[in-house]
Amino acid sequence: MATTLKQSQNFIGGEWVDATSGETFESTSPADGELMGTFPKSGADDVDRAVAAAKEAYEDWRLVPAPKRGEILYRFAQVLAERKDEVTDLMTHEMGKVAAEAGGDVQEAIDMSYYMGGEGRRLSGQTTPSELRDKFNMSVRMPIGVVGAITPWNFPIAIPSWKIAPALVAGNTVVFKPATDTPALGQRFVELLDEAGVPKGVVNIVHGGGGAVGHRLVRHPDVPVITLTGSRDTGVTVMRNGAENLKRIHLELGGKNAIIVLDDADLDLAVDGIVWSAFGTSGQRCTAASRVIVHEKVVGELSSRLVAVVEKLTLGPGWEDDTDVGPVINQSALDKIHSYTEIGVSEGAKLLTGGEIAAEGDLGKGFYYRPTIFGDVESAMRVAQEEIFGPTTVLIPVKDADEAIRVSNGVRFGLSSSIFTQDVNRAFRAMRDLEAGITYINAGTIGAEVHLPFGGTKDTGNGHREAGQAALDVYTEWKSVYVDYSGTLQRAQIDNA
């Protein structure tokens, strides 16, 4: 591996420092147990130091012209592109993604940083005509202050970029808490931001668990914005804990995404889309296709084709060239995934393939689960309703397109959706009627582009979006400005009646 971090620190106010307690925790590879590094086990005191540094840095950073803030993001994108192979390799070890997917994760951060760098020369507001003579109206975006960014382990470079890049270009400062399963990647992200020229205190990283670091960050009175990607339960807790200070809370939570395959679909294309969406990243995506809703006329054919492809997938470490499916993140995830296999069997679903922990040979050193497919699934079963977050998908037969859309919508989440059909009328009805923040036609449920909003409806979040110009709404306040050059006091509606 190109880079192994053995002893790391927090980054606060431009300096690398130990946790106040002096305590540490270890990060190990889910692929083979390799030690990735030792990291500070931080607490409330460390968060307070980081917030104080970020608050102090904000007073100057907000005054840096936005185009200059954008130029720093351009430099970061360039630095990250130069180190892409190194960071990709690190990700295959610490997070477990196969190399191609890890490279895509890094590339998304490069793309996001370039995109948000460009926003430094836009940060668009509006101008409108006034209803009065000799008066000018406009709205502008203003930064808010310190942003607390809490990120997950499954996209350990991409998701921090989704949150930190727009926060920075808008003029905010950041306290970043990466996941404890992927601290080395969070550390490298901040090191490269520092190398790109982000001023001291503008970005700070505090390692440690959600109960200590995350809890204090959410409750801290000097952190007006919290952005979190995580589980629904965590999101509810964050909203509750941030309510006392009326914080702006941005949540990206779970998904129970479905691919609809109608009777006129290109089945070869559908199989490719299902395999990529259900088993890429070992199913550990909020956009993973853990449901496949299939027209009853083609369910048998699709099932046989899908099982045949999935049973040829190779499990192994992400850095090996022939690996198709890497490990899941840890033992707890492995146990949870297998528990859902047992639930599916007990509910009467038909186990078509997989459903086993893979522990033979070197696989026993890591956390591997065989790609799993259930058939004969009813939409009310737990395996069709609850987020498994592993390499498991279920086949749900339906009679027609209308039923397919009803079943797709019949879950508490609404992140990503997909339909395979050759009928343009069915496609447009799906685009209108699927209750999700993202809809794909003749493609799987993943693969967002950085210039469009990313996020979902219902329990997937609380209405905000990552990416695109919509992300700027999380990290800016609107200010309306009126310039009256009439030389007299004009009283708007009173004088305009």
C-alpha positions as CSV (number, residue, x, y, z in Angstrom):
1,M,0.0,0.0,0.0
2,A,1.3,3.4,-0.9
3,T,0.5,5.2,2.4
4,T,-0.1,3.7,5.8
5,L,-0.8,6.1,8.6
6,K,0.5,4.7,11.9
7,Q,0.1,7.6,14.3
8,S,-2.3,10.5,13.6
9,Q,-3.6,13.6,15.4
10,N,-6.4,16.1,15.3
11,F,-5.9,19.2,13.1
12,I,-7.0,22.3,15.0
13,G,-6.2,25.9,14.2
14,G,-3.6,24.8,11.6
15,E,-1.7,22.5,14.0
16,W,-1.6,18.8,14.5
17,V,-2.4,18.0,18.1
18,D,-3.2,15.0,20.3
19,A,-6.6,14.5,22.0
20,T,-6.7,16.2,25.4
21,S,-7.2,12.9,27.1
22,G,-4.2,11.3,25.4
23,E,-6.4,8.3,24.5
24,T,-6.3,6.7,21.1
25,F,-8.2,4.1,18.9
26,E,-7.1,2.0,16.0
27,S,-8.4,1.6,12.5
28,T,-8.0,-1.8,10.8
29,S,-8.8,-3.0,7.3
30,P,-12.0,-4.9,6.9
31,A,-10.3,-6.9,4.2
32,D,-7.7,-8.6,6.2
33,G,-7.3,-6.9,9.6
34,E,-4.3,-4.8,8.7
35,L,-3.6,-2.0,11.1
36,M,-4.2,1.3,9.3
37,G,-3.2,3.7,12.0
38,T,-3.8,5.0,15.5
39,F,-6.0,8.0,16.0
40,P,-6.9,10.4,18.8
41,K,-9.9,9.4,20.8
42,S,-11.2,12.9,21.2
43,G,-13.9,14.3,23.5
44,A,-15.8,17.5,24.2
45,D,-12.7,19.5,25.1
46,D,-11.2,18.8,21.7
47,V,-14.4,19.8,19.9
48,D,-14.5,23.1,21.9
49,R,-10.9,23.9,20.8
50,A,-11.7,23.1,17.2
51,V,-14.9,25.2,17.2
52,A,-13.0,28.1,18.8
53,A,-10.4,27.9,16.1
54,A,-13.0,27.8,13.4
55,K,-15.0,30.6,14.9
56,E,-11.9,32.8,15.0
57,A,-10.9,31.9,11.4
58,Y,-14.4,32.7,10.2
59,E,-14.0,36.4,10.8
60,D,-11.3,36.7,8.1
61,W,-12.3,33.8,5.8
62,R,-15.8,35.2,5.2
63,L,-14.1,38.4,3.9
64,V,-11.9,36.6,1.4
65,P,-13.4,37.2,-2.0
66,A,-15.4,34.2,-3.1
67,P,-13.4,33.8,-6.4
68,K,-10.3,33.5,-4.3
69,R,-12.0,30.9,-2.0
70,G,-12.9,29.0,-5.2
71,E,-9.3,29.1,-6.4
72,I,-8.2,27.2,-3.3
73,L,-10.8,24.5,-4.1
74,Y,-9.4,24.4,-7.6
75,R,-5.9,23.8,-6.2
76,F,-7.3,21.1,-3.8
77,A,-8.9,19.4,-6.8
78,Q,-5.5,19.4,-8.6
79,V,-3.6,18.1,-5.6
80,L,-6.2,15.3,-5.1
81,A,-6.0,14.4,-8.8
82,E,-2.2,14.2,-8.5
83,R,-2.6,11.9,-5.5
84,K,-5.6,9.9,-6.8
85,D,-3.8,6.6,-7.1
86,E,-2.4,6.9,-3.6
87,V,-5.8,7.8,-2.0
88,T,-7.5,5.1,-4.1
89,D,-5.1,2.5,-2.8
90,L,-5.6,3.7,0.8
91,M,-9.4,3.4,0.4
92,T,-9.2,-0.2,-0.9
93,H,-7.4,-1.1,2.4
94,E,-9.2,1.0,5.0
95,M,-12.7,1.0,3.6
96,G,-12.6,-2.1,1.5
97,K,-13.9,-0.9,-1.9
98,V,-12.6,-2.5,-5.0
99,A,-10.1,-0.3,-6.8
100,A,-12.3,0.9,-9.6
101,E,-15.0,2.0,-7.2
102,A,-12.5,3.6,-4.8
103,G,-11.1,5.6,-7.8
104,G,-14.6,6.7,-8.6
105,D,-15.0,7.9,-5.0
106,V,-11.9,10.0,-5.3
107,Q,-12.9,11.3,-8.7
108,E,-16.2,12.5,-7.3
109,A,-14.4,14.6,-4.8
110,I,-12.2,16.0,-7.6
111,D,-15.3,16.8,-9.6
112,M,-17.1,18.4,-6.7
113,S,-14.2,20.6,-5.8
114,Y,-13.9,21.9,-9.3
115,Y,-17.6,22.5,-9.5
116,M,-17.8,24.3,-6.2
117,G,-14.7,26.2,-7.1
118,G,-16.6,27.6,-10.0
119,E,-19.4,28.7,-7.7
120,G,-16.9,31.1,-6.3
121,R,-17.4,33.2,-9.4
122,R,-21.2,32.8,-9.2
123,L,-22.8,32.4,-5.8
124,S,-25.8,33.7,-7.6
125,G,-28.6,35.8,-6.1
126,Q,-31.4,37.6,-7.8
127,T,-32.2,41.1,-9.0
128,T,-35.8,42.1,-9.4
129,P,-37.5,45.3,-10.5
130,S,-38.8,47.4,-7.7
131,E,-42.5,48.4,-7.5
132,L,-41.3,52.0,-6.7
133,R,-39.5,54.5,-8.8
134,D,-35.7,55.1,-8.3
135,K,-35.2,51.9,-6.2
136,F,-33.1,48.8,-6.8
137,N,-33.7,45.4,-5.4
138,M,-31.4,42.4,-5.1
139,S,-30.7,39.3,-3.0
140,V,-27.3,37.9,-2.1
141,R,-26.0,34.8,-0.3
142,M,-24.2,35.3,3.0
143,P,-22.1,32.7,4.9
144,I,-23.4,31.5,8.2
145,G,-20.4,30.6,10.4
146,V,-19.0,27.3,11.7
147,V,-20.2,24.1,10.0
148,G,-20.1,20.8,11.8
149,A,-19.6,18.1,9.1
150,I,-20.2,14.5,10.2
151,T,-19.5,11.9,7.5
152,P,-19.9,8.1,7.1
153,W,-17.4,5.5,6.1
154,N,-18.9,4.2,2.9
155,F,-17.9,7.2,0.7
156,P,-15.0,8.5,2.8
157,I,-13.6,11.0,0.3
158,A,-16.6,11.9,-1.9
159,I,-19.1,12.7,0.9
160,P,-16.7,15.0,2.8
161,S,-16.2,16.9,-0.5
162,W,-20.0,17.2,-0.9
163,K,-20.2,19.0,2.5
164,I,-16.9,20.8,2.9
165,A,-16.4,22.2,-0.6
166,P,-19.7,24.2,-0.7
167,A,-19.3,25.2,2.9
168,L,-15.9,26.7,2.1
169,V,-16.7,28.5,-1.1
170,A,-19.7,30.1,0.6
171,G,-17.3,31.6,3.3
172,N,-18.0,29.2,6.2
173,T,-15.4,27.4,8.3
174,V,-15.6,23.7,9.2
175,V,-15.1,21.2,12.0
176,F,-15.0,17.8,10.4
177,K,-15.7,14.5,12.2
178,P,-15.0,11.6,9.9
179,A,-16.3,8.1,10.7
180,T,-14.2,6.0,13.1
181,D,-14.1,3.2,10.6
182,T,-12.2,5.4,8.0
183,P,-10.2,8.0,10.0
184,A,-7.1,7.6,7.8
185,L,-9.0,8.7,4.7
186,G,-10.5,11.7,6.6
187,Q,-7.0,12.6,7.8
188,R,-5.7,12.5,4.2
189,F,-8.5,14.6,3.0
190,V,-7.6,17.4,5.4
191,E,-3.9,17.0,4.8
192,L,-4.5,17.7,1.1
193,L,-6.7,20.7,1.9
194,D,-3.9,22.1,4.0
195,E,-1.4,21.5,1.2
196,A,-3.8,23.3,-1.2
197,G,-3.6,26.4,0.9
198,V,-6.7,26.5,3.1
199,P,-5.8,29.0,5.9
200,K,-5.3,28.0,9.5
201,G,-8.5,27.3,11.4
202,V,-10.7,27.2,8.3
203,V,-10.8,23.4,8.3
204,N,-10.3,21.4,11.4
205,I,-10.6,17.6,12.0
206,V,-11.5,16.0,15.3
207,H,-11.3,12.2,15.4
208,G,-13.5,10.1,17.7
209,G,-16.9,8.6,18.2
210,G,-20.3,10.0,17.7
211,G,-21.2,9.8,21.4
212,A,-18.4,12.1,22.4
213,V,-17.3,14.2,19.4
214,G,-20.5,14.2,17.3
215,H,-22.7,14.8,20.4
216,R,-20.7,17.9,21.5
217,L,-20.5,19.2,17.9
218,V,-24.3,19.0,17.5
219,R,-25.0,20.7,20.8
220,H,-22.2,23.4,20.6
221,P,-23.8,26.8,20.6
222,D,-21.2,28.3,18.2
223,V,-21.9,25.7,15.4
224,P,-25.0,27.0,13.6
225,V,-25.0,24.4,10.8
226,I,-24.7,20.6,11.1
227,T,-24.5,18.4,8.1
228,L,-24.8,14.6,8.6
229,T,-24.9,11.6,6.4
230,G,-26.0,8.6,8.5
231,S,-28.9,6.4,9.7
232,R,-32.4,7.6,10.2
233,D,-32.2,7.0,13.9
234,T,-29.0,9.1,14.2
235,G,-30.7,11.8,12.1
236,V,-33.6,12.0,14.4
237,T,-31.3,12.3,17.4
238,V,-29.3,15.1,15.7
239,M,-32.4,17.1,14.9
240,R,-33.6,16.7,18.5
241,N,-30.3,17.8,20.0
242,G,-29.8,20.7,17.6
243,A,-33.3,22.1,18.2
244,E,-32.5,23.9,21.4
245,N,-30.2,26.2,19.5
246,L,-32.3,26.4,16.4
247,K,-29.5,25.0,14.3
248,R,-29.7,24.5,10.6
249,I,-29.7,20.7,10.3
250,H,-29.0,19.0,6.9
251,L,-29.6,15.2,6.9
252,E,-28.9,12.6,4.3
253,L,-30.2,9.3,5.7
254,G,-31.3,5.9,4.5
255,G,-32.7,4.4,1.4
256,K,-34.7,1.3,0.3
257,N,-34.3,1.8,-3.4
258,A,-36.0,-0.2,-6.1
259,I,-35.3,-1.0,-9.7
260,I,-38.5,-1.7,-11.7
261,V,-38.1,-4.1,-14.6
262,L,-41.2,-4.2,-16.9
263,D,-42.1,-6.8,-19.4
264,D,-40.7,-4.8,-22.3
265,A,-37.3,-4.2,-20.7
266,D,-33.9,-5.1,-22.1
267,L,-33.1,-7.8,-19.7
268,D,-29.4,-7.9,-20.3
269,L,-29.2,-4.2,-19.6
270,A,-31.4,-4.7,-16.5
271,V,-29.2,-7.4,-15.1
272,D,-26.1,-5.2,-15.5
273,G,-27.9,-2.4,-13.8
274,I,-29.1,-4.6,-10.9
275,V,-25.7,-6.2,-10.3
276,W,-24.0,-2.9,-10.2
277,S,-26.6,-1.2,-8.0
278,A,-27.2,-4.1,-5.6
279,F,-23.7,-5.5,-5.1
280,G,-21.3,-2.6,-5.9
281,T,-19.6,-1.4,-2.7
282,S,-20.9,-4.7,-1.3
283,G,-24.4,-3.1,-1.1
284,Q,-23.1,-0.5,1.4
285,R,-24.7,2.5,-0.4
286,C,-27.7,4.6,0.6
287,T,-28.6,4.3,-3.1
288,A,-28.1,0.5,-3.3
289,A,-30.9,-1.4,-5.1
290,S,-32.1,-3.7,-2.3
291,R,-35.4,-4.3,-4.2
292,V,-36.0,-5.4,-7.7
293,I,-39.7,-5.1,-8.7
294,V,-40.3,-7.3,-11.7
295,H,-43.2,-7.8,-14.1
296,E,-44.5,-11.4,-13.5
297,K,-44.1,-12.2,-17.2
298,V,-40.3,-11.8,-17.0
299,V,-39.5,-12.6,-13.4
300,G,-38.5,-16.1,-14.1
301,E,-36.1,-15.2,-16.9
302,L,-34.7,-12.3,-15.1
303,S,-34.2,-14.3,-11.9
304,S,-32.2,-17.1,-13.7
305,R,-30.0,-14.6,-15.6
306,L,-29.3,-12.6,-12.5
307,V,-28.4,-15.6,-10.3
308,A,-26.1,-16.9,-13.0
309,V,-24.2,-13.6,-13.1
310,V,-24.0,-13.1,-9.4
311,E,-22.7,-16.6,-8.7
312,K,-19.7,-15.8,-10.8
313,L,-18.7,-12.7,-8.8
314,T,-15.4,-13.0,-7.0
315,L,-15.0,-12.0,-3.4
316,G,-11.7,-10.6,-2.1
317,P,-9.6,-7.6,-1.1
318,G,-10.4,-4.5,-3.1
319,W,-6.8,-4.1,-4.2
320,E,-6.7,-7.4,-6.1
321,D,-7.4,-7.1,-9.8
322,D,-9.9,-10.0,-10.0
323,T,-12.1,-8.9,-7.1
324,D,-15.7,-8.0,-7.9
325,V,-17.1,-7.7,-4.4
326,G,-15.0,-6.5,-1.4
327,P,-15.7,-6.9,2.3
328,V,-18.3,-5.2,4.4
329,I,-17.1,-2.7,6.9
330,N,-16.9,-4.6,10.2
331,Q,-18.2,-7.5,12.3
332,S,-21.3,-5.6,13.4
333,A,-22.3,-5.0,9.7
334,L,-21.6,-8.7,8.9
335,D,-23.8,-9.9,11.7
336,K,-26.6,-7.5,10.7
337,I,-26.6,-8.6,7.1
338,H,-26.7,-12.3,8.0
339,S,-29.6,-11.6,10.5
340,Y,-31.6,-10.3,7.5
341,T,-30.9,-13.5,5.6
342,E,-32.4,-15.4,8.5
343,I,-35.4,-13.0,8.7
344,G,-36.0,-13.5,4.9
345,V,-36.0,-17.2,5.2
346,S,-38.3,-17.1,8.3
347,E,-40.7,-14.8,6.4
348,G,-41.1,-17.4,3.6
349,A,-38.9,-15.7,0.9
350,K,-37.0,-18.1,-1.4
351,L,-33.2,-17.9,-1.0
352,L,-32.0,-18.1,-4.6
353,T,-28.3,-17.6,-4.0
354,G,-25.8,-16.5,-1.3
355,G,-26.9,-16.0,2.3
356,E,-23.6,-17.0,3.8
357,I,-20.7,-15.5,5.5
358,A,-17.6,-16.3,3.4
359,A,-14.7,-17.3,5.6
360,E,-12.7,-19.8,3.6
361,G,-9.0,-19.3,3.2
362,D,-7.8,-15.7,3.4
363,L,-11.4,-14.5,3.4
364,G,-11.6,-15.5,7.0
365,K,-9.2,-12.6,7.8
366,G,-11.9,-10.1,6.8
367,F,-15.7,-9.5,6.8
368,Y,-17.1,-11.0,3.6
369,Y,-20.6,-11.9,2.7
370,R,-21.8,-13.7,-0.4
371,P,-24.0,-11.7,-2.7
372,T,-27.6,-12.7,-1.8
373,I,-30.8,-12.8,-3.8
374,F,-34.3,-13.6,-2.5
375,G,-37.2,-14.5,-4.7
376,D,-40.9,-14.8,-4.2
377,V,-40.8,-11.7,-1.9
378,E,-43.9,-9.9,-0.8
379,S,-43.7,-6.1,-0.5
380,A,-44.7,-6.1,3.2
381,M,-41.8,-8.5,4.3
382,R,-39.1,-6.9,6.4
383,V,-36.4,-7.7,3.8
384,A,-38.5,-5.6,1.4
385,Q,-39.0,-2.7,3.8
386,E,-35.9,-2.3,6.0
387,E,-32.5,-1.1,5.0
388,I,-30.1,-4.0,5.1
389,F,-27.0,-2.1,3.9
390,G,-25.2,-5.1,2.5
391,P,-25.0,-7.3,-0.6
392,T,-28.6,-8.4,-0.5
393,T,-31.5,-7.7,-2.9
394,V,-35.0,-9.1,-3.2
395,L,-37.2,-9.9,-6.2
396,I,-40.8,-8.7,-5.9
397,P,-43.2,-9.9,-8.7
398,V,-46.0,-7.5,-9.9
399,K,-48.7,-7.6,-12.5
400,D,-48.3,-4.3,-14.2
401,A,-46.5,-0.9,-14.3
402,D,-49.1,0.8,-11.9
403,E,-48.5,-1.9,-9.3
404,A,-44.8,-1.6,-9.7
405,I,-44.9,2.1,-8.9
406,R,-47.2,1.5,-5.9
407,V,-44.8,-1.1,-4.5
408,S,-41.7,1.1,-5.2
409,N,-43.4,3.9,-3.3
410,G,-44.5,1.7,-0.5
411,V,-41.5,2.2,1.8
412,R,-40.6,4.9,4.3
413,F,-37.6,6.1,2.3
414,G,-37.4,7.9,-1.0
415,L,-33.9,8.4,-2.2
416,S,-33.2,6.7,-5.6
417,S,-35.5,4.9,-8.1
418,S,-35.1,3.2,-11.4
419,I,-37.2,1.8,-14.2
420,F,-36.2,-0.4,-17.2
421,T,-38.7,-0.1,-20.1
422,Q,-38.7,0.7,-23.8
423,D,-42.0,2.5,-23.5
424,V,-41.6,6.3,-23.4
425,N,-45.1,6.7,-21.9
426,R,-44.3,4.4,-19.0
427,A,-41.0,6.1,-18.5
428,F,-42.5,9.5,-18.2
429,R,-45.2,8.3,-15.8
430,A,-42.5,6.8,-13.6
431,M,-40.6,10.1,-13.7
432,R,-43.7,11.8,-12.5
433,D,-45.1,9.3,-10.0
434,L,-42.0,7.6,-8.3
435,E,-41.6,9.2,-4.8
436,A,-37.9,9.7,-4.8
437,G,-35.3,12.5,-5.1
438,I,-33.6,10.7,-7.9
439,T,-35.1,8.7,-10.8
440,Y,-33.1,6.8,-13.5
441,I,-34.5,5.5,-16.8
442,N,-32.8,2.3,-18.1
443,A,-30.0,2.6,-15.6
444,G,-29.4,1.5,-12.0
445,T,-30.0,3.4,-8.8
446,I,-26.6,5.0,-8.4
447,G,-24.2,7.3,-10.2
448,A,-25.1,10.9,-9.2
449,E,-23.4,13.8,-11.0
450,V,-22.1,16.6,-8.9
451,H,-23.9,19.4,-10.8
452,L,-27.4,18.1,-9.9
453,P,-29.0,17.9,-6.5
454,F,-28.6,14.7,-4.6
455,G,-31.0,13.7,-1.8
456,G,-34.3,12.2,-1.2
457,T,-37.9,12.5,0.1
458,K,-39.7,11.0,3.1
459,D,-37.4,9.5,5.8
460,T,-34.4,9.8,3.5
461,G,-33.7,13.3,4.8
462,N,-35.2,16.6,5.9
463,G,-35.6,18.4,2.5
464,H,-32.0,19.7,1.9
465,R,-29.8,18.5,-0.9
466,E,-26.1,17.7,-1.5
467,A,-24.4,18.8,-4.7
468,G,-25.4,21.3,-7.4
469,Q,-26.5,24.8,-6.6
470,A,-29.0,23.4,-4.2
471,A,-26.2,22.5,-1.8
472,L,-25.5,26.2,-1.4
473,D,-28.8,26.7,0.3
474,V,-27.6,24.6,3.2
475,Y,-24.5,26.8,3.8
476,T,-25.8,30.3,3.1
477,E,-28.4,32.7,4.3
478,W,-30.4,34.9,2.0
479,K,-30.1,38.6,2.5
480,S,-32.4,41.0,0.6
481,V,-30.9,44.4,-0.2
482,Y,-32.8,47.5,-1.2
483,V,-31.2,50.6,-2.5
484,D,-33.4,53.7,-2.7
485,Y,-31.9,56.5,-4.7
486,S,-35.0,58.7,-4.9
487,G,-33.9,61.1,-2.3
488,T,-37.3,60.8,-0.5
489,L,-38.7,58.4,2.0
490,Q,-40.7,55.9,0.0
491,R,-42.9,53.6,2.1
492,A,-43.4,50.7,-0.3
493,Q,-47.0,49.4,-0.2
494,I,-48.3,52.5,1.7
495,D,-47.1,54.9,-1.0
496,N,-47.9,52.4,-3.8
497,A,-51.5,51.7,-2.9
